[in-house]
């Protein structure tokens, strides 16, 4: 293996490969339909090549059909040709090939073991529906669990879990690399599992293996649809990155501020129990909340001293500028309201419209807390970064007047549970300008 792979990752991949080899060992004592194994392996390799090259991602129906048709040791060999023939874009090549062979081999072996133990083979041969769905469902669950365990393990071995720099907020959970992997993979793999079961049933029918290929047609169409969705999503992300980069270039002292506000907004949203779609919208809202600064003169954004009343009025136009800039971007949804109202205050003393209490959209109240938190914990041209504890105390002091107490409480709970690990830290901001006196900080705060 190449030196670029961490030693513990090398050891982890080697252990997974050894386990996969042990799963295949009983093959010589198992009655194996070699023609079926060869056909499924070649079909899986071809599907993986097409899907990875055209759409991205993986294609499990053929692999799971192998779990439903073949003995477990034989099913574990189905992914091998695909791993050996697949193009590896980023090195090191050898460990990636070993991982691509061993990981699905263990997963499909576990699925086949569960399927056969529950009588799934007989149910497929007899076309015993709906009972055939029970062992197939259990096999899909086993497949997902093994993939989750292995994926989380390689993340922990190759990347590691960063320690929290704020011990008082608690440790980062040891299971962090595995968090969310199973829930995200279960639904799509279940769809692939159903297609694999249909392939297995048709394979065992009087129409033979050729009929099983018909199942791949609708699955190919669904892959194309999902690929189109992901391309559109990537275009959205590129649009947002371009806007944020423009703001960061214009106001260098707040470089990374947008990403950090988006990160804090996600922490709050998840603590509030919002659904994934709204969490994503709030991430967009946090990232783009200051996009209106593109319409503010750079000299005002970078001014070291106190702002005049006229200068403050100009800066306070940035939420309206931002709202106008993103008005036509339909995928942002309610994020546009957060961009417009994130400087409103609960007591009605904010801007641009002086909304109070429940008049302020919920998404704007979330972003307001996230924005204030990062502003206090980041170094600016007019103030030094405060410790996280001091920023939290200030948020709690202003809860009920400036900020929604529910959002402040959610952020505090999220910090206690996860710590604060900003993707772009406050230390990355320029520090060439000395801290300003109190008057300057008050006048420039929350620019």
Secondary structure by P-SEA (a helix, b strand, c coil): ccccccaaaaaaaaaaaaaaaaaaccccccccaaaaaaaaaaaaaaaaaaaaacccccccaaaaaaaacccaaaaaacaaaaaaaccccccccaaaaaaaaaaaaaaaaaaaaaaaaaaaaaaaaacccaaaaaaaaaaaaaaaaaaaaaaaaaaaaacccccccccccccccccccccccccccaaaaaaaaaaaaaaaaaaaccccccccaaaaaaaaaaaaaaaaaaaaaaaaaaaaaaaaaaaaaacccccaaaaaaaaaaaaaaaaacccaaaaaaaaaaaaaccccccccccccccccccccaaaaaaaaaaaaaaaaaacccccccaaaaaaacccccccccccccccccccccaaaaaaaaaaaaaaaaccccccccccaaaaaaaaaaaccccccaaaaaaaaaaaacccccccccccccccccccccaaaaaaaccc
